Amino acid sequence: ETGVTQSPTHLIKTRGQQVTLRCSSQSGHNTVSWYQQALGQGPQFIFQYYREEENGRGNFPPRFSGLQFPNYSSELNVNALELDDSALYLCASSLEKSYNEQFFGPGTRLTVL
Amino acid sequence: AQSVTQLGSHVSVSEGALVLLRCNYSSSVPPYLFWYVQYPNQGLQLLLKYTTGATLVKGINGFEAEFKKSETSFHLTKPSAHMSDAAEYFCAVSRNTGGFKTIFGAGTRLFVKA
């Protein structure tokens, strides 16, 4: 059974650029959630996708957008990067939405200069 | 609105001592509660969860937590700390009304002294 994988591991961008982060779900999982974890803080919920549809969204601006593909892998896109977007971005997959265990990937460390 | 408060950003215990990490929540709907652990440079791992049923929940690595509705608490305990328990611990609450959302607390870093 393959766990949750994320790519890339690290990324450096400059202000105003756009970035795409990728996540492969654990085998059999149809739900993906994305979180932003700033240094020294808890993860902040960005959004969740269930069977290719957005199933919930946190307090993030529209420049944070996502996709889920038929194979349940997912992308997080961030446009017009700001310095405060520097964080660890975590992807978590689960089976059938919310209350089941979420399996987290190792994260992508994004640095915005 | 939901929120999670973890009391104490840092907790230090001696090896073999009781571990108590505190979590209080607020939720307008019945809560689904979780404790996760994060080791350095790794993702989060589920320790235990409460959805319905028995209010005392046992998790991995000897941890357990008790859901107390009257106190809106979900404190994490372990009778005897081990050096390998040193990590960051996060309490979280989820709901799926009006769209899914999970709120994490700010985390508590546990230090274990030899």
Interface residues (C-beta under 8 A of the other chain):
Chain A: V4 S33 Y35 G40 Q41 G42 P43 Q44 F45 Q48 Y50 N55 G56 R57 G58 L90 A92 K97 S98 Y99 E101 Q102 F103 F104 G105 P106 G107
Chain B: V4 Y32 Y36 N41 Q42 G43 L44 Q45 L46 K49 T51 F90 A92 S94 R95 N96 G99 F100 K101 T102 I103 F104 G105 A106 G107
